[in-house]
Amino acid sequence: MWESAKTVALTPNSAIIQLDVDNNFVIDSTHLNMIRENKFDGYLRADPHDHIREFLGIRNMFRYGEMQSEVVKLLIFPFS
């Protein structure tokens, strides 16, 4: 009975959209290394909320332009 009532939404390739940035835009390598060291492993005891909180804390340590700050967040999140 429930099988016929199910609808499955299409899943896009990525929920992260790419924003336009200047050609001279560079992400600090120290920033990227800190993000890579704080990877979410997905184990049962891993808390995704803690991971996001730590990710945002690391992201906030580095300052980029106002628009670029959002771009940095979107670009480096897949590395976490």
PyMOL commands that set and color helices and strands:
alter all, ss='L'
color gray80, all
select helices_A, chain A and resi 3-5+29-37+48-59+66-79
alter helices_A, ss='H'
color red, helices_A
deselect
rebuild
show_as cartoon
